[in-house]
Amino acid sequence: MPGVSGREIAAAFGKFAANSWGVAVAVSKGIYLLNDGGLKLDVSMIEDRALGQVFLRAAEPGNAPAQNLTLEMRARYDDQSYILTALAMGSPAAVAVATSTAVGVGWTHVIDMAPSVDGLGITFAMDKKLFVEELTSAKVTGFELEQAENGAMVERVKLLGTKVTNISSTNINSTVWSSTFPALVNRILQPHGVFRMNLNSAGALASTDAVPAEAIKLTFDRPQDAPFIYGQDYIAEPADHQYTDIRIAVTYPRMTTITANSLHGALKNGTGMKADWTFLGAYINSTDRYTRLYQWPLLQLAGEGSFVLAATDANQVKPTATFVARMATTSPTGMAIVNPMRITRVQVNSAAPW
């Protein structure tokens, strides 16, 4: 008798209304995941280890542990991931944190950082054929981007949510499968990308500022608390708990004057830099291309352990550097932002992140 395989599984999400934590919405945005993200039902059992008991007696279920998921997928120019990114970066309480503008037959989505992500989140559901596992509410607490095998860019989205149920009346098998799924093609690839960096005080970034990089990894973490409250066995809506941590880890193909002397000096002096990371895909029309652009107005080496020049036997020395994105005092030349990061996407999907 055959069992269930990954070929029979589908996943989707839906953005819930502001401040609707704990209330499931019907999912409608399909995503192609590389695994199940760690979604599973967990129950904390409460035992009584009182004196005088020879053996443990029957336990009772207590609070459901907060769900920590990492959704991993191929990065694409025109999929639903920009909504998840916006939920990690922006807030409806802030002004113009996400804007959408028509560009020919394409759309430009600009996602800026905001002080809070209060009230924002998703319902996530996965059809496992025998039943649908639903995470009723979850906050997007971060994301990652890096290259994987054969130069394919992989994207990871981190969720912190309530307990998992498989008896939802909101999201059933047909709900998940009727979601809108992106095309499997139009992937973002390493050869499409250019990483540029110069001094924060220097002129606008130009083609001459392109940095040869063997590997780049962007990590965005927005820490959230996970409080349990009276009257329910799952966490209340998480809220911003610490400062957002944004890191860009770069592996250079070999040690040069720039990757040795320059970075040595930058580490000693706390030198401020600015950078952008651009991916350009196929043309949407005669002038507009699918685009994913990351911008950081102020980067500094992270400090201890952030710059390594490892030498082993006769191998080529390949420096590694980890930069932290910080808020700039003023907008650097050619980059009209001061908040630590901005993402701009040009795509055909016109739905605004909010």
Rosetta blueprint (number, residue, H / E / L):
1 M L
2 P L
3 G L
4 V L
5 S L
6 G H
7 R H
8 E H
9 I L
10 A E
11 A E
12 A E
13 F E
14 G E
15 K E
16 F L
17 A L
18 A L
19 N L
20 S L
21 W L
22 G L
23 V L
24 A L
25 V L
26 A L
27 V L
28 S L
29 K E
30 G E
31 I E
32 Y L
33 L L
34 L L
35 N L
36 D L
37 G L
38 G L
39 L L
40 K L
41 L L
42 D L
43 V L
44 S L
45 M E
46 I E
47 E L
48 D L
49 R L
50 A L
51 L L
52 G L
53 Q L
54 V L
55 F L
56 L L
57 R L
58 A L
59 A L
60 E E
61 P E
62 G L
63 N L
64 A L
65 P L
66 A L
67 Q E
68 N E
69 L E
70 T E
71 L E
72 E E
73 M E
74 R E
75 A L
76 R E
77 Y L
78 D L
79 D L
80 Q L
81 S H
82 Y H
83 I H
84 L H
85 T H
86 A H
87 L H
88 A H
89 M H
90 G L
91 S L
92 P L
93 A L
94 A L
95 V L
96 A L
97 V L
98 A E
99 T E
100 S E
101 T E
102 A E
103 V E
104 G L
105 V L
106 G E
107 W E
108 T E
109 H E
110 V E
111 I E
112 D E
113 M L
114 A L
115 P L
116 S L
117 V L
118 D L
119 G L
120 L L
121 G L
122 I E
123 T E
124 F E
125 A E
126 M E
127 D E
128 K L
129 K L
130 L L
131 F L
132 V E
133 E E
134 E E
135 L E
136 T E
137 S E
138 A E
139 K E
140 V E
141 T E
142 G E
143 F E
144 E E
145 L E
146 E E
147 Q E
148 A L
149 E H
150 N H
151 G H
152 A E
153 M E
154 V E
155 E E
156 R E
157 V E
158 K E
159 L E
160 L E
161 G E
162 T L
163 K L
164 V E
165 T E
166 N L
167 I L
168 S L
169 S L
170 T L
171 N L
172 I L
173 N H
174 S H
175 T H
176 V H
177 W H
178 S L
179 S L
180 T E
181 F L
182 P L
183 A L
184 L L
185 V L
186 N L
187 R E
188 I L
189 L E
190 Q H
191 P H
192 H H
193 G E
194 V E
195 F E
196 R E
197 M E
198 N E
199 L E
200 N L
201 S L
202 A L
203 G L
204 A L
205 L L
206 A L
207 S H
208 T H
209 D H
210 A E
211 V L
212 P L
213 A L
214 E L
215 A E
216 I E
217 K E
218 L E
219 T E
220 F E
221 D E
222 R L
223 P L
224 Q E
225 D L
226 A L
227 P L
228 F E
229 I L
230 Y L
231 G L
232 Q L
233 D L
234 Y L
235 I E
236 A L
237 E L
238 P L
239 A L
240 D E
241 H L
242 Q L
243 Y L
244 T L
245 D E
246 I E
247 R E
248 I E
249 A E
250 V E
251 T E
252 Y L
253 P L
254 R L
255 M L
256 T L
257 T H
258 I H
259 T H
260 A H
261 N H
262 S H
263 L H
264 H H
265 G H
266 A H
267 L H
268 K H
269 N H
270 G L
271 T L
272 G L
273 M E
274 K E
275 A E
276 D E
277 W E
278 T E
279 F E
280 L E
281 G E
282 A E
283 Y E
284 I L
285 N L
286 S L
287 T L
288 D L
289 R E
290 Y E
291 T E
292 R E
293 L E
294 Y E
295 Q E
296 W E
297 P E
298 L E
299 L E
300 Q E
301 L E
302 A L
303 G L
304 E L
305 G L
306 S L
307 F E
308 V E
309 L L
310 A L
311 A L
312 T L
313 D L
314 A L
315 N L
316 Q L
317 V L
318 K L
319 P L
320 T E
321 A E
322 T E
323 F E
324 V E
325 A E
326 R L
327 M L
328 A L
329 T L
330 T L
331 S L
332 P L
333 T L
334 G L
335 M L
336 A L
337 I L
338 V L
339 N L
340 P L
341 M L
342 R E
343 I E
344 T E
345 R E
346 V E
347 Q E
348 V L
349 N L
350 S L
351 A L
352 A L
353 P L
354 W L
